[in-house]
Amino acid sequence: MYSDSINYLFVITLNLIVFFIFFILIKNIKSFPNDEVGGIQKVHSGDIPRVGGMILLISIIISNFFFSNDNISLILYSFIPILIISLLEDLNIKLNPKIRIIFIALSSFFIIYFLNLSFNDTNIEFIDKYILSNLYLSLLLIFVMIIGLVNAFNFIDGLNGLMCLSTISILFFYSLTSYNYEYESIFWITSLLLILYATLLIFNFPKSFIFFGDTGAYFAGFNIAVISLLIASKKDFSPFYQLAICSYPTTEVIFSFFRKIFYEKQSPMMPDNKHLHIMIYSLLSKKISSFSNPLSTFIIILFNFIYLTVINFFIDSQSSLILLFLLFIIIYISVYLLVRKKFSSMN
């Protein structure tokens, strides 16, 4: 236990040093690309570099050099296709959404192959017998899950600290679960990522000096998807636990997908300002403009953290987990419709 504490202290110190060095360097490079101001989803002002994800990757590579973990190495290798497109986006080089999906699919294929990821047990006979028993359908479901979560975390990356704190919340409970069930390798991955995102949060909340960018958001979603599948492979409890834990980003991406197709009549890949977190910010900014950005994040994260805490009390009850997930969807849609109505009347 003492050696573990020393290791974590070393990682924290190392990452603080790396973050501060790169933060100072980037702030002094005047020609370095900053986040574009004035876009439909932009709620900030000033020139803020989108390099948090790049700094995070450098930090995890250095950390893994000292504490080698095969799974982390394979995750980093598999992430390379996504890294290519995310770096281009963070440098303000826009790509076709279809190209992004292709590269995300490539990374998904690599991680499924390298880690031999599978998903064939939901404890629901019909699904297990007629869907997951088919190798191709099972692999398709894994593909959709990884691609969906990667995009989901990019969707919720709009306010100071929102994506980062959402990631930290999920990683915290995954770390707790993997520790309690003695999943040593998974615990190391979750705790290392938890330290990395928590350290960088200093620069991202309540005031944002550095954005995570597409690289940081994609990397968060990619890792959460992989960790969810690794935990599911243990089969110690219902996989609906992972679904419930990821309720917020999952609901956001699925709801936004259908909302844009059937209500907005536009491509689901096109950005808009009708996401829940952006509308909450817009409403609050009319009353308390100075703190509306971090306050919007705080409100969403507080509700989500309370929900995740409740989830962990029912980890062994599949029916309770399903009901809680459905309850979350109902609350989310209800709140969305209420906020959307006020947002529309405001405009």
Summary of the structure (lengths in Angstrom):
residues: 347
radius of gyration: 19.7
end to end distance: 56.4
largest distance: 59.3
contacts: 1145
relative contact order: 0.12
helix: 73%
strand: 1%
